[in-house]
Amino acid sequence: MWKLVRLQYISKTFTSQKCLVEAVALPVTKSKMCSYSTQRQNDDHKQINESAFSTQTFLRYKRHLVVAGLLAGTIAVYEKWKKKFNDISIISKVYAVGDSGDKSTFGLREKFNFIADVVEKVSPAVVCIESSSLFRQGAGSGFIVSRDGLIVTNAHVVQSARHGEVQVKLSDGKKHTGKLQVLDSASDLALIRINAVNLPTIKLGNSQSLRPGEYVVALGSPLTLSNTVTSGIISSTARNSKELGLRNGINYIQTDAPITFGNSGGPLINLDGEAVGVNSMKITDGISFAIPSDDVKKFLAKADQYKQEKLTLNKSRPPYIGIMSLTLTPNIAAQLRSRPEIINLDIDHGLFVAEVKRGSPACQAGIKKYDVIMKMDNFDLNDYEDLIRAIKDKQMVKCTVRREGKDLEIYVKPRYPTD
């Protein structure tokens, strides 16, 4: 007779073979069986002897039992974790790059670097633009929209080059002299042509289909550094130009993708590799704006018409003080307060000064970036239209300005555009 102690575990790991671990006691002899038969006459003795036998058996083979238990436990833990990792399919895929450099399988970088995929697709069509005139120099970005050398950029990037030269540097390092074809100051768009063919292009997408929260990539060439990339999401698909202190009727795309200095004129790209906007301006970190691609399409459709027109200013246009502003609302004020460079913004109404143009009436009067203009001649300012009404036909206006928690009175002389 054999007394067996058996532990078994079925594991899929070992090609579905049955793993059996046994701890086997020594065979019980016939003399011992007789002894046990005699002792059964006394129940108490039986219990004692059986207990003693079990104890002796356990002590003699306890090492086998411990090893068997550890092995079974190890197999169970392995199976548990193997199942978890198999449920996450990406764990099973790793790079296997041989001496030839070929990738036999795909890894996390290859699978999830969608931003890099977009950049790789469109960056050859992004250009750096440098413009100069007798009194001024400018630099920015642009992107190619036709294979025969037509380039879209911002008007303010090339404004100084109306009567000067525009140098265009392609992504491959080649330089071309570009000719300004069309410039529309109202929409802040311009068209340049270079003498080249078979160029890479970027397709204009449908900006009307954009949704808040959608991923976008901003490309450009700040400080003539080619193909600088930032990314973020769409914060708003239609920020009215009046809220920004502009009167061009454009509903701007707001994004938290940083549009850094020199990125103006570059494309704002969706994940399909289409240009859904033209990078235009930055208010502060996390709040930037782009001209929608649908407006760019309208601009291109009217390019011939713009070409025939002389882009001149006239006195029928309203006066200005030379600021780029943002209409404060509780929501926008809350976003601005999170920026470390904006100090003590304790109000949520008025015009937030995002930029002061050099040499403008506001600059000469002492208005600074990040000021909030609350009143003009004691009239509250709720949007840019209020500012236009307040300075119309005025030689001087008194501005109530909030700066870092303190109220100031600043006198500004409005100026009319000149020919």
Secondary structure, 3 states (H helix, E strand, C coil): CCCEEEEEEECCCCCCCEEEEEEECCCCCHHHHHHHHHHCCCHHHHHHHHHHHHHHHHHHHHHHHHHHHHHHHHHHHHHHHHHHHHHCHHHHCCCCECCCCCECCCCHHHHHCHHHHHHHHHHHHEEEEEEECCCCEEEEEEEEEECCCEEEECHHHHHHHCCCEEEEECCCCCEEEEEEEEEECCCCEEEEECCCCCCCCCCECCHHHCCCCCEEEEEECHHHCCCEEEEEEEEEEEEEHHHHCCCCCCEEEEECCCCCCCCCCCEEECCCCCEEEEEEEEEECCEEEEEEHHHHHHHHHCHHHHHHCCCCCCCCCCCECCEEEEECCHHHHHHHHCCCCCCCCCCCCCEEEEEECCCCHHHHHCCCCCCEEEEECCEECCCHHHHHHHHCCCCCEEEEEEECCEEEEEEECCECCCC
